[in-house]
Amino acid sequence: MKLPWKELRPRVSLAAAVLGVAVLLGAVARADRPYAPSRDYHLQNVRVSLHFDLDQRKVIGEVTHTLSSLRDGVTHLDFDCSELTVSSARVNGKDAKFDLRDDKLRVHLEQPAKSGEKFEVELKYEGKPTSGLYFILPGKDDPSRAKQIWTQGEAEDTHHYIPIYDYPNDRTTSEMILTVPGDWRTVSNGKLLSIQDAPNGQKTWTWRQSLPISTYLISFVAGEYKEKKDNWHNIPITSNVPRGMEDTIDPTFSHTKEMLDFFSGRFGVPYPWDQYAQTAVDDFVASGMENVSATTLAARDMVHAELASEKPEAADGLISHEMTHQWFGDLVTCKDWTNTWLNEGFATFGATLWEEHYYGVDASGYRYWREQNTWMQSRELYPIPI
């Protein structure tokens, strides 16, 4: 993920990135759990079905967790859950008792579980999240704005719109089923399986993430979008921007396929996911987020056609940073948030490698020198020891 403070320095040096992440870790330590909690179960699959009340900015959802107990004697299953009202819980098809307190949903089992015992837990819920899921809608100051809904899970915000185990020390496959207005598009993790008609002129989009991922990397974007399709070694490549921003697609994303070639070769591991989608959203809380196979980017960082000649490196620093995360952070994921600097350090290093490869050693060296000087003058970063 690229944080807003990095916008001033789109391609920071590795040293600056490591120092900057120290600031992030301080925030993570205060707001989230720095160390991995113990687990009672292994999450195997998450099937999420969502629809929305735009007028109330409400999400209405159902989630089915397939999981297995990690030890004998488990009497209940806990899920992270904030800002949501849970109306029912079922375990293996039977109604189950549950209670919600202190941002934890506890679902009680009929009898203590045995190690390895498998369960399907179905939850129905709704809520008006203020984190994790965001409604971007027209208002009196911007009546023509494209309607959008997008998510941001890192560090621990997925549980604001899905009751779920919300920590990176487990990995699961996932399904995302989204029912939205018929003229909207959606983007989520993995492979698009189907688009089907739904009542009231809506459509239901079904996505499947077939390789296990950490739950903070589950995501979706839905809204009034324009898409450009491409293909790289039989993997779908899409660039998605809000309606009205079509002129930013080519100037911003023109190097995507060449970057995929470069990083696959340099890292020695081919790009591992079923697609690569890049989607711009308005009012994003960061510059970019490396959701598995479906990177989310801030619309403010897109390059408009009339300004492309003034930005010869376009948004390559941001694009290459988030793409590197598809390997470092997504394919390989830190167990806990104290090691976030590894994710960000490798991603920033990847962006530097791309700059050196495409723009030359001199350009990369000059950028490195300039960022070093920027760090020396930064009151925010200078006091932090390496």
N, C-alpha and C positions, 0 to 999 in steps of 0.2 A: 504494500500500500504506500502511496505517496501522500504525505500529509500537507495541509495548506501552507505551512511555513516553507515548504520546499518549492512552492511556485516561483519564488524569487530566484531560485537557482535550479532550473529544470534538469541539469545534469551535474549533480554534485559529485565530488570526489569520494572515494571509499572512506578516507579518513573523516571527512565531514559527515558522511552518512552515519558512520559508527557513532560519532559524537552526538549527532542529531537524534539518533535512536535512543541515546541515554535519556534525552528529554522525554521521548515517548514512553520509555520504560517507567519513568517516574510517574507519569500519568496512569499507565496501566496498573502499576502497583497500588495506586490510590483507588482507582475505579473498578478494577477487576482483580481476579485471583492470580497472583504472580506464579504460584506453584501448583502443579497438577493435583487435583483431588483424587482420592481413592475411588474406585469404581466397583459397583456391585453387579454390573451387567455390561455386556458388549452389544452395542447397537449395530445391527446387521443391515437394516434397510429402513428408510423413512419415506413414507408415501404421503404427500401433502396435497390437499385439494382446497383451493381458495377461490372465493369470489368477493366482490367489494360493493359497498354502498358509498358512492362518491360524495353524495350530499352530506353524509355524516362522517366522511373520512374513516370508514370502519372496514375492517377485514373480518370475514366470516369464514371459518376454516374447519376442516377435518384432517386429522393426521393419524396414520397407522404406523406404529413403531414395531418392527420385528427385531427381537433381541433375545439374548441368552444369558442366563445367570452365570456369574463367574465363581460362585462358591455355594456351598450348602447353607441352608438356613435363612436365605433372603426372604423377608416377610412383606416387603413393600418395594416399590419402584419409584424413585424420585426423578422428576424432570424440572429443569429450570423453566420458570414461567413468570413473566412480568407483564402487567398492563392488559391481561387477558382474563375474561370470564369463561370458565369451563363449565359446560352444561351437562356433560355426561362422560363416563369412562366405562370401557368394556375391556375385559381381559379374556382372550381366547373365545370371544363371542358371547360372554356372559357379563351382565352388569357388575360393576365393581365399585366399592366404596372409595372415596377420594377426599382429600382436603387440600386447601391451598393456603399457605402462610409463608411470610418472609421470602417471597419470590421463589418458592418451591411448591410444585404440585406433587403430592404423595398419593400414589395409587396402591391400594392394599390388595395383597394376594389372598386367595382363599386358604391356602396352606403354604408352609415354608417351601421354598424352591430347592431343587437339587442342582448341584453344579452341572452346567451344560443344558439345563432345561430351557426350552424355547417358549417364548410368549409373543402373542400379538396384542398390542395395547392400542385401542381405538379411542381417540379423544375428539370431542366436538367443542368448539369454542368461538368466541368473537371478541373484538376489542378495538380500541382506538389508540394505537401505539404512538408514542412521541419519540421513540428510538427504534432502530432496526428496520422499519418500513415507513416510507414517506410518500405522501400524496402531493404532487405538484400540479396545481389546477389554475385555470384562469381566474383573475381577480379584477377589481376595478382599475388597478394601475397597469394591468397587462391582460386585457380581455382576449387577446388573440393567442395567448400562450398555449403551446401544445400540452394536452393532458398527459400526465405520466404518473406511474407508481413505480418506485424502485426500492431496493433493499440494500442494507449495509450491515454485514454481520460481524466484522472484526471490531473490537476484540470479542466481546460476549454480548451481542445484541440480537442474535437470531431468535432467542427465546422471547423477544418482545412481539413476535408475530407467529411463532410456532412453539408450543410447549415441547421442549427437547433437551437432550443432554448437550450443554453448550460449553464445551471445552475441547481444545485441540488434541487431547491425549486419547482419542478414539476416532475411528474412521468408519464410514458407512456408505453404502450405495443410497441413491435417492431417486424419487420421482416427484416432479412438480406439475400439478394439473391446475391450470389457470383459466377461469371463465371470465371473459372480458367483452366489452362492446365489439361488435362485428367488424368495425373498421380499424381496430387496434392491432398492433403487433406485440408479440412477447419474445423475450430472450431469457433462457435459463441454462442450467448446466447440462452438458452432455448432448444427447441426440434428440432432435424433434421427431416424435413418433407419429403424431397425428394432429390434425385440426378438424374439429367436428362442429356442426351447427348445434346451438343451444337455444333454450327458450328466450323470447323477447329480443330476437335479433342479435343475440350474443354468439360467441364462438368459444369453444373449449380447446385449449392447447395442452398437449401432453408431452412432457420432456422426461428423459431417462438418463441419469448419470450412472453408468454401469461399473465404473471403477471406484473403490471406496475413497472418500474424502473426509476431512474434518468438517464439522457442522458450521463453523464460522464462514466457510467458503460456499455454502449453499446460497443461491441468490436468484433473483429474477428482476427483469425490467419489463414493464408493460405500458403501452400508451400509443399516442398518435406519432408513429415513426415512419421514416423512410429508410429503406434497406438497399444496400448494394451487395450482390452476391459474387463470390469468386470461388476458386478451388485451388487447393495446394496438395499434391500427392493424394488425390481422392478424399481429402478432408475438406468439408465445407468451411469457407471463410466468409464472414459477413461483417459489414460495417453499417452501423445503425445510428441515425441522428434524429432528433426531434423534427417534426414537420417544419419546413421553412429554413432548415440548415443544410440542405442538400449540397450546396456549393462548398462545404467544408470537407466532404468525404475524400475526394482525390488528394487535395493538398495535405491532409492529415494522415491518411492511411496508405499512401502509395508504396511505402517500403515494407509493408507487412510480410509479404511472401518471401522477400529477400532476407528479412530478419529471421523468419522461421528456418530457412536454409542455413543461415549463419549460426544460429544458436544450436540447432540440432547437430551440426558438425562440430562446433567448438566444445559443446558439453559431452559429445560422444553418446548421447541418448536421443533418439528421434522424438519429436514432439509427441506427447503421450495421450492426448485426449481426442474425443470424437469430433470436435469442431473447434474453430477459434472465432469467437464473436467479440467485437469491440463495440460498445454502446455508450454514446454520450448522453448524459442526463443533466437537467438543470438543477442548480442549487445543491450540487453534490457536497458532501461533508469532507471530502478529500480531493486530491487531484486525480487519483486513480486507485482502483482496487482490483486485485488479481483473482477474482472469483473464478473457480476452476472452469476452463474452456470458455468463459464468458466475462471478459474484463469490463468493468464499468469505469467510465472516464467522465471528468467534469466538462460540460459543454463549453465553459468559458475558456478551456485550453485548446479547443478546435481551431484550426487555421482556416480563415476565410480566403476565398480565391483571390480577392483583390489585394490581400496583404501577403500572399505567398512569396512574392519576390523579395519582400523585406525580411523574411524569415527563412533563410536558406536551409536551416536544419529542421524547419517545421516543428512538429511535436515529437521528433524522434527520441528525445531524452525520456519523455514520459512513456511513449509507446514501448520502447526497448526495456525500460525498467519493469513495467508491468508484465511484459512478455517473459522476461527472465524469471519472474516469480512462478510462472507455470511449471518450471522445474524446481526452483528453490523457494519453498513455501507451500507449494501445492502438491507436486509429486513427492517431495520430501518435506515433511512438516515438523516443526519444533513441537516437542512434547508440552512445553509450558511457555508462558509469556516472558519469562526472564531471558529467553533465548531469541526474542524477536530480532535482536540486532543481527543474527545470522541471516534471517530472511532478507532484511533490508540491506545488509552489507553486500550480499551476493547480487541482489537486484541492481544496486547502484554500480557494482563492479561490472555487471553485464551491460549496463548502459554505456559505461566507459569503453568496454571492448567494442561495442557497436560503433561508437563515435570514432575510435581509432581505425576500425576496419573500413568504414565508409567515407569518413571525412579526412582521415590521415593522422599521422602521429603528431604533426605540428598542431593541428586543431585540438586534439585530445590533450596534448601537453600544455597548451595555452589555457584550456579550460581548467585543467588541474591546478595550474599556477594561480589563476584568478580565484578559484574557489578556496585555495589555501589562504590567500589574502583576505577574502571575505570572512573566513572563519576567525582569523586573527582580530578582526575588528568587531566581531559579534559579541555583545554583552551576554547574549543568551547561551552561546556555546563555549566561549573562551574559558570560563572558570571550571569547566568539566574536565576532570583528568581522563587521559586515554586509558 
